């Protein structure tokens, strides 16, 4: 279960890279190809922690959670 604070927690490129165990360069490439959910704050790229966790789940798990309203 997710902590309510986690739902609004934003990650930097470096934090997202660490979470996903890839390099920041890989994260930037994924952003440029729109392969990962992200937001722009001015010129900065940030990631919503809850969206990254959902994005990492298999597609069938995402659909079932969406149907349950999670």
PyMOL commands that set and color helices and strands:
alter all, ss='L'
color gray80, all
select helices_A, chain A and resi 4-7+13-20+24-32+49-56+59-68
alter helices_A, ss='H'
color red, helices_A
select strands_A, chain A and resi 10-11+39-41+44-48
alter strands_A, ss='S'
color yellow, strands_A
deselect
rebuild
show_as cartoon
